Amino acid sequence: MKKKQIFITLTSLVLTACNLDYYPTTAVSDSSLTESDYTNLLTGVYDGAQSIKINIDDIAADNLTSPGWWPDIDNNGQTASTSSDINSLWNSHYKYVQLANNLINLIERTGSPSPSQIQIEAQARVIRAWLYARIAQHWGDAPLLLEVTDGLVGRNPEVEIWKQVINDLEFGVQNAPDFSDKGYVSKVAAKALLARTLLTGPSGVQDKTRAQQLAEEIITSGQFQLAPDFADIWHAKSSNEIILQWTNLNGDSGSDGWFMRSDIVNLYEAENGAGSAGYGEQGRYENIVDQAAFNAFEEGDLRKAPTVRHLKLAGGAETWDCVKYPSYNAADPWPVVRIAELYLISAEAQGYPAGVERLNQLRQMRGLKALVTGTDITADNFIDRIMAERRVEFYAEGFRWYDLRRWFNSGEAGKKAVLAFRKYQPGEAAGSRPQASETMQIDDDGHNLLWPVPQTAIDNDPNLLPQNPGY
């Protein structure tokens, strides 16, 4: 009983440092927990997920650069096992996994949970699945903890983590509440995340047929629709695209919009008139758009203006910034899954040529022409086209890093395609690869598409060895 009580107390200490409307119960035994206590503990699990900065994946990849805030992660250039950035990310992911485990374990120990407790457990398990998917994406083999523990643990094979992700999501599909608010886990959100996992997971868990089936069930239900105006998702916040989001309150630190926006907006509008800068007010300009990513948007793409911006002052100063998260006070939600993703899941799962129809439906909604099979899009460039669409559709939503990793691992063609995005290598002529990132580095062997296990974690638990290759 002592261990249970200690962790509930720890949960409260962690959460009171965050901006919550109420706080979980402190130091109680299982028998004294009320329904309200379980609900409050679930709030803590949500708050943990909300604290994960999903745009870190874009910073590590070739969408954003952040040399000041995330120097060890930035563009994958200086990542090392001794990195404080890597250590912070490892610790935060596992801290929030343990918050979910604590709640799940408490409900499991009741022996006969009530219907409301089962729904609470389902939400916690979907959040745990989302966290573990991120752990597997970034570190590969990693500890798979399903109970609260402070003991020494080893690393499980990556495929075992993905299987647990599927297990938790299947539980969510069956037991989560019906959809009522995009800020909370629902059956359909669990189904959408399951479709994602079955498409993008590694060999041993991948099931493209079922991924397509689940995606089509959600698309054809009509419950969610592609926004006629892409800006409505981010700026008016009036669309019906988002299936699940992590909600940030005023003053929360989860959303990074202010750090991504240009710091010359006021000067630009002083020169050119009020409103001339377009979407997004003045920011700090710490997380900067990679110009290769800026140029990845096709001519006429309606997603570009609500997503990225280029400003240039008369004196020559210029910025390339992301305007997708416009709030000054970090109140923008993090999107977890949108209906647009289901279109691209279905398209990729179907493959060429069947998947072109869903791909084109999304493109045409975003103001682009349909791709013609056999000319614009072929069996040889189908995945290239899918990945290009995913890059601009989900810019700064945390997809790019793992898309590059799974693409690299898909075979020689994928490896060649991904290496074409890295920064210019010694001896290469500038301009020889127009898609090259300004600063992202990927070595020939791709080892740095996995992060190292933090050295501090290994020092505390040698069972985490061996280290990931290349570190």
PyMOL commands that set and color helices and strands:
alter all, ss='L'
color gray80, all
select helices_A, chain A and resi 2-15+30-32+35-50+56-60+74-76+84-108+115-139+158-175+187-200+208-221+231-236+257-260+265-272+291-294+304-307+339-350+356-365+382-393+400-408+412-419+447-449+455-460+462-464
alter helices_A, ss='H'
color red, helices_A
select strands_A, chain A and resi 64-65+242-246+288-289+308-312+318-322+334-338
alter strands_A, ss='S'
color yellow, strands_A
deselect
rebuild
show_as cartoon
